[in-house]
Amino acid sequence: MKIESTLFRASVLAAALLASQQICAEDQHEDQQPGPFMVFPNPTGLSATFNTAGPIDRSNPFFQKLGTNGRSCDTCHQASDGWTVTPRHIQARFDASKGTDPIFRLNDGSNSPHADVSTIGARRAAYSMLLTKGLIRVGIGIPDTAEFELTGVDDPYHFASAAELSLFRRPLPTANLKFLSTVMWDARETFQDPASPDCIIGTTKCFASVHFDMADQANSATVGHAQAAQPLSQAQRDAIVQFQAGLFTAQVFDSKALYLSAQGAKGGPHFLATQPFYFGINDVVSGDYKSGAPFHSVAITLYDTWTNLAAGHGDEGRAVEARRAVARGQALFNTKSIRIEGVKGLNDDLSVPVLQGTCTTCHDTPNSGNHSIPAPLDIGLTDASRRTPDMPLYQLRNKTTGALIETTDPGRALITGKWKDIGRFKGPILRGLAARAPYFHNGFAADFDAVVDFYNQRFGIGLTEHEKSDLVAFLRTL
């Protein structure tokens, strides 16, 4: 990526911050009631949150300390971080509190629940995964009925065992929930319901409403992460979910392309809030569940009007060229052919060793970028070959065949007990990405360049440097 003029970047960001109210006015649709429009700077520009329910109600249980350790939902889901948390802001909280802010707790914020936190230096070491990658430790044991057993542990923090594996994962955003089909990285809060109309075509797998799932998740998080002494009431659960359901967040300003609603573009949270979603929309396997239309790989259309912009001069010309790059990146995301193989949950489930697809094969929901039905996949992020020294490594043995797998996180398999589910995780909603680095469930990619490099290497796409740059330009604007 080329380094922009320091003076130009500074002047652009200053102008953007001063114009946040202008963004709100320009991005507001006439058919919507005015609501709060919160704007926050991030490394590549500005993100914004729009609340369809009206002014933010700070008395909502989402903001209340309902546990015993001083935490509330917004401890780990900050509006300024796209409704998750990021290392740069976590580090600031550590410095301001000397490591005593409620996010720093032994039950899940530290690398081990037995870590020494007696001094500032000890706390900095104990919470290193949180501080450097924004990772929360999730402790889950291997089910007694699992098809596999633990035969080896290499835990740099000397805690993990079959009774409780230490799994380091990023908190998912509590915004854009309208587009959710799967709750939690390992889908452990995605419940089946035989009476539900939301069923995967050709199967008996029917799923409860996302409201039901999220209500249960709110309670689990409060009892677990916040260490509440008793479960939430149904009224508290519903209030939290209703609050989250009104939140839409997305990038509104890019330091290169500038305003993301300029020249007919549709960036920002207001347009996002109007986008349709239902179970199975544009499904890659069975087509659209409601309309019957076949899957269409052109799932993201936010920047169609930027495809053939006329050239400009000076700063205006630079913005136009940046917008052209965004449009090219969008086209690559929709149409660049990818040879998909070795993906558990896709190739094996479909009995198709090689599938010619695109990025939207796995990010099929129009203009939000998640998968429109529950479909956790293993793309290789937890393979031993990609392990970093700060991650535990687990050796698992198939009880029937004796086969061995080494993984940093068994993922979905710890919920189902199934050998085939090792390493499977859901893909997140892609909007608001710029506010919430690092990326993937384990923070494997520090920035957009690393994300693109991972996919290019994993699937042998053969992207040119120009194509990589265009894809990064596009991802920055989501």
N, C-alpha and C positions, 0 to 999 in steps of 0.2 A: 504494500500500500504506500502511495506517495505521501510525503509529509507536507501538509498544507502550510501556507504562510501563517506564522504565529500571530501576526497582527490581524490578518483576515479572520482567523478562527476566533480570536478574542472579540473582535468587533461584531461578528455574526452572533456569538453566544450572548453578548451583552444586549444586542438588539432583540434577540429572542426572549430573553428574560424580561425585558421591559415591555414586550408585546404579548405577554401571556394572556392578558384580557382580550387582546385583539384576536388571538387564536380561538379563544372561547367563542367570541362573537361570530367569527368566520366559519367555525366548525359546527355551529348550532343549526339544526334543522327546524323548519317552521312547524312541523307536525309534532314536535316534542316540547314538553314543558321545560322551562329553564331549570337546570339543576346545578349542583356544585361542579366546578371544573377545576381540578387541582393539577397544577403543572410542576414538574420536578426535573431538575437537570440530571443528566447521566453522561457517561463518557463520550457518547456520539451525538448528543443533542438534548431534546426534551421529551419526556413522556407525560401523559396526562391520564387522569381518571375521571370518568363521568359517572355519576350516581343517578340512575333512572328514578330512584325512589324519593329524590329530593335532598335537602340538606343532610349532611352526615350527622347522625344521632350518636353522640359520644356516650349516651347512657345505655346503648345497646349492649347486651352481654358480651359481644365480641371484644369490647374494650374493658370489660370488668375483670378484676382479679378473682377468679372463681376457685382457684386452687389454694394450696398452702405454701407455694414457693415464690409468690409475688408475680407470677406470669399471667398474662391475658393472651387472647388470640393474636393481638397485634404485636406481641413481643417478637414473634417470628414471622409476622406477615405485615410488613410496613408499606404504606402507600408509596413512599419515596423509592422503594425498591421493586415496584411492580407487584406489590402485595406478597413478596417473599422477603428474604434478607440477602444482603451481599457482603462480601468480606470487608470492603472499604468502610462500610458503615458499622459493621460489627466491631472492627478495629477501633473506630472512633468511640464506640460505646465502652469498649474495654478501657481505653485511655481515660475517658471521662469518669468512670466508676472504679478504676483500678481492678477491674475484673470481677465486680460484684453486681453488675446489672443483672436483672432477672434472666436474661438469656443464658448467663453463665451459671449453669446448675449441673451437679454431678450426675443426675439421673439420665441425662441424654446430651447435654452440651459438651461434656468432657469426653476425652478419648477412651476413658475407662471410668466406671462408677467408683473405683477405688483410688483414683488419682489424687496426688498431693496438691492441695489448693491453699496451703498455709501462708504462702507469700505471693507477692505480685509475680515474681519470676516463675514460681511453681504454677501459678494459674495460667500464665502465658503458655507454658509448655502443655499443661493439662487440656487447654482448650484450643490447641493448635489446629485441629481439623476444622473447627468452627471459624477460627480467625483467618485461616488461609484460603479455605474453599467454601465457607458457609455451609458446612455439613453437620447435620444432627445425627447422633448415634441412635440407631434403632435396634433394640435387642429382641430377637425372635429365635426361639428354639426349633430344633428339628422335630416335626410331629412323630409320635410313636409309631404311627401307621405308614410312615414315609417309605417309598420304594428305595431309599438310599440311606446311608449312614455316614457319619463323619469319621474319617480315618486319619486326618492330619490337619493341624492348625499352625499357621505362622502368623501370630498376632503381635505386632510391635508394641502393643500396650498390655500384653500379658493378662488378658481377661477372658477372651472368648472361649466357649466350649459348646458341645452339642446342646446343652441346656439353654444357652443364650449366645447365639452368634452376634458379633458386633457388626452392624451394617451402617455404613456412612452414606447418608442421602440428603439431597437438597430439599428444603421445604417447598412444596408446590404453591403457586400463587392462589390466593383466595379471591380472584376476580375472573371475569369472562366465563363464569360457571354455566352460562346458558349453553355452552358448546361441549360440556363434559359428557363423555360416554363411559368413562372409567374413573373411579375415585381411588387415589393413592397410586404410587409407582408400581406396586405389586398387586394392585386391584383388590386388596384385602377388605376394602370398604365398598366393593361392588357386589351387591347381593342378588342372587337369583330369586325369581318369584314366578311360579308356574301360572299364576293368574294374570300376569302382566301381558299387555299387547306388544311389548318391545322384545321380540324374539329374533334371534339370528336365523335367517332363512335356511331351511333344510335341516334344522336342528330342533331340539327341545329346550334349548337354552333361552330362557326368558328372564328379563332383568327388572328389578325394582326401579322406581323412579329415582332420579338423581337427588331429589329433595330428601327422600328416605335415606339414601346412602350418606348424604352430607350431614344430615341430622345425627346419624350414628357416629360419623367421623368427628363431629364437634364434641360429642360426649367423650369419645375415646381419647381425643387430644387433651381434653380438660382433665380427665381422670389420670391419663398417663403423663403427658408433658408438663401439665400444671400441677399434677399430684393432688387433685381434688379429693376430699374425704368422702364425698358422695356424688352419685351421678347427677347430671343436669336434669332439670325438669323438662318435660316435653315443650313447655312454653319457651324456655330458654333455648332449647335446641332449634325450634322453629324460628325464633327471633334472629338467631345467628345466621341461619341459612337464608332467611329473607333479606337480611342486610347484604350478605355476600352476593346474592342473586342480582342485586341492582348495580353491582360494580363492573364497569367496563374500562379496561386500561389498554393503551396502545401508544406508540410513538407518534408525536405530532409535529416534531421539528427535527431535522437532521442537519448537522453542521456543514454538510456538503450540498445536499439537495434542498435545504431550507424548508419552507412550509410544505407539509405533506398533504395538504388539501389544495395546493396551488395548481393552476392550469388543468382543472378537472379531475385531479387525483382524489382518492377516497381514503387517505390515511386518517388516523385518529380514532378515538373511541366512539364518537357519535354515529358514524356510519356503521361501525362494528356492531353497535347495539341493535341496529335495524336488520341485521342479517338473519335469515331464517336458519333454523336448525331443528332437526328431528332425528330420531334413531334411524340409522341407515341412510342418511342423505348422501348421495353420490358414492355409495359403497363400491369399493374397487372389485369385489368378487361378484356380488349379486345385482349390482346396479342400484339405482335409487329406489328405496323401499316404498315410497309413496307414488311417485310418478311412473315408475317402471322404466325410466330412461337408463340407458347403459352408462357405466362409469365414464366420466369426462375428465381427462388429465388436467385440463385447464381449470384449476380450482381456485386460483388466486388471480383476481382481476383488478386489484386496487390501482394499478398504475398504467392501465392501458393507454390513457391519453398522453402519456409521456414517451410513447414509442417513436414518434416522428416529429419531435419539437424542432422548431427553427433555431438555428445557431444564434448566439448573442455575443456580446463583447464584454471584456473585463469581468467583474464579479458576477454579473448576470450571465455571461457566457459560461463561467465555471459552474454555476448552479444548473444551467440547462444541460451541460454535459454530464453532471452528476445525476440528473433526473433520467437522462438517456441510459446511464449505467444501471440505475434501479430498474427501469423497464426491461433492459436486457437480462438482468438477473432474475426478474419475475418470469420471463419467458423460459430461461434455463430451468428454473424450479418446476415449471409446468410441463416442459416438453423434452428436456435433455434425457436421452435414452440411458438407462442404467441396467446392467446385467445383474439381477438380484438372485443370489444363490447362497445356500448355507444359512438362511434365516429361519430359525425355529419359530413356529407360529405362523409361518407363511409358506415357505417351500414344502416343509414336511406335511403341514395340515392340508395343503392343496394337492399333495403328491406331484408337485411340479419342480423338478430339480433346478431348472433355470427359468426365471420369469423376467421378461423384458418389461421394465417399468420406468417410472420417473419418481422424482421426490414426492409427488402427490399420490403415488401408490400407497404410501403409508401416512400421508398427510392430506387425506381426501376431502375433509370438510371445507366447503367454500369459504374463503376469506378468513378462516380462523386457523386452519392448518392442523387440527388434530384428527384422530381416526374416529369415524362416526359410529362405530360399534366397538364393544370391548374386544381387543385383540392384542394382548401383550406379546411382544416380539423379543427375540434374542438377536441383536446385531453385533454381538461380540465385545461389548464394552467391558464385561467382567472377566474376559479370558485372562489366563495367567500371563500371556504375552503382553498385555496392556496394564499389568499391575504396576503401580508406583510404590516405592518403599514405605509410604505412610499408610498403605492399605493392608488390612489383614488378608491372608490367602487361605482358602479352605480346600481340602481334598475330600471329595465325596465319592463313595463307592456304591455302585448299583448292587443291591442285595441279591438280585437274581443272576445277572450276567457277570458280575465282578468288574465291570467297566469302571474306569476312574475319570473324574473331571476335577480340574482345579479352577476355582473361581473366587473372585473377591466378593461376590454377593449372589446367592442362589436365586434371589428375586421371588418370582411367583411360586417356585417350587416349595418354599417354606410355608406357603398357605395351603397348597393342594397336596403336597407330599409326592407329586409326580416327577419322575426322572426327566421327562420331556420338557418340563417347565423350568428347568434350571437356567438361570440367566435371562428369563423373560421379564420385560418391563413395558409399561405403556409409554406411548409417546405423549408429550405435553402439548397443550395449546400453544401455538407459536407467537401469538400476538403479544406485544410488550417485551420482546426479547432483549432489546438494548438496555433495559433498566435492570436486568437480573443476571448478569454473568457471575460465576462461571456456568457452563452448560453441561447437559446430560444429568442423569440422576445422581452421579457420583462426582460432579464437578470436573470431569476428565478434561474438558476443553476450556481453557482460560478465556478465550475470546472467539469471535466469529471466524477468524482465519483458521484457528485450530479445529473448529467444527467442520468447515469445508474440507480441510486437509484430512480429517478422519474419514469422512464419507468417500472422498476421492481415493484414498488408499484402501479402505475396506472393500469397496466395490469395483476398484480398478476402472474408474470412470474415464480417466485420461483428460481431466480438465486442463486447459491452458491457463497460464498465469492471468491472462485477460479475463477468462471465464470465472476464475476464482474471485478476482476483484469485483466482477459484476454481481456474483452471488452474495458476496459480503455486503455490497452496497444495498442490495435488496433486503437482506436479513436485518440490517440496521434500521430499516424504516417500518418494520412490523410493529 
